[in-house]
Amino acid sequence: MGSKAGSASKVKLNTFDDLFGGAENTAGEQIIHAKLADLHTFRGHPFRVLDDEKMEETTESIGKYGVLVPGIVRPRAGGGYEMIAGHRRKRGSERAGLDTMPVIVRDYTDDEATIIMVDSNIQREDILPSEKARAYAMKYEAMKHQGSRGGSTLDEVGEAAGESGKTVQRYVWLARLSDDLLDMVDKKKIGIAQGVDISFLTEEAQQWVSVILGETGAAMNASQSAKLKEYGKKRRAYACDGKADTGGGKAERKKSND
């Protein structure tokens, strides 16, 4: 029994080291058992935490062995901690009747926290298109804030998830859809490709499409969505040209009055 216990402790330590770079505390970091009531959901967290079969397994495991891998949190301005990684472990702990769970407290910037939050969840097998779209959009914006630009940023986001920059770009566009339309994509009432096309429409036009599809139950084919995309792109171009013309007119009038 003693040798088995020693072996098990080594496995836990190695897993911890692999994930978090060693058990030693570093500057601005500490490991604590935080009250579950003090752990708050990450702002804009795009991933579902469901009481499904997998959560049942997580709850059972936590009930028997506790939380083996600590969550990651950062201090919260309003008190307590904002969760970065470990939302499902927190829910499993609640269901198992625990009051606390182990967490690593780190001082991350908003952008750093967003990137880690996305990376710790994006490899799930059951991610919905809406979750992936919002997650990629959040990470893309965070990386741009850090100084990455354009296509290289999309490639970097994709590399971490095993996807191409082009695929990431499509999901970032998909994130521009209204909640109603994204829900239709999740339920496969609209294909991802069609959703990307519709994302080029204004919010008002998207609302119109959502109402039509919802009331009629009609499906949208690639040809129809492509036409909507072209319409949306033309409207955007027209709006930009209109602003440029208006600005130019004001400049000319000001010049003539001088």
Stockholm file with secondary structure:
# STOCKHOLM 1.0

chainA/1-258         MGSKAGSASKVKLNTFDDLFGGAENTAGEQIIHAKLADLHTFRGHPFRVLDDEKMEETTESIGKYGVLVPGIVRPRAGGGYEMIAGHRRKRGSERAGLDTMPVIVRDYTDDEATIIMVDSNIQREDILPSEKARAYAMKYEAMKHQGSRGGSTLDEVGEAAGESGKTVQRYVWLARLSDDLLDMVDKKKIGIAQGVDISFLTEEAQQWVSVILGETGAAMNASQSAKLKEYGKKRRAYACDGKADTGGGKAERKKSND
#=GR chainA/1-258 SS CHHHHHHHHHHHHHHHHHHHSCSSCCTTEEEEEEEGGGEECCTTCCSCCCCSHHHHHHHHHHHHHCCSSCEEEEECTTSSEEEEECHHHHHHHHHTTCSEEEEEEECCCHHHHHHHHHHTTTTCTTCCHHHHHHHHHHHHHHHHHTTCCHHHHHHHHHHHHTCCHHHHHHHHHHTTSCHHHHHHHHTTSSCHHHHHHHTTSCHHHHHHHHHHHHHHCCCCCHHHHHHHHHHHHHHHHHHHHHHHHHHHHHHHHHHHHC
#=GC SS_cons         CHHHHHHHHHHHHHHHHHHHSCSSCCTTEEEEEEEGGGEECCTTCCSCCCCSHHHHHHHHHHHHHCCSSCEEEEECTTSSEEEEECHHHHHHHHHTTCSEEEEEEECCCHHHHHHHHHHTTTTCTTCCHHHHHHHHHHHHHHHHHTTCCHHHHHHHHHHHHTCCHHHHHHHHHHTTSCHHHHHHHHTTSSCHHHHHHHTTSCHHHHHHHHHHHHHHCCCCCHHHHHHHHHHHHHHHHHHHHHHHHHHHHHHHHHHHHC
//
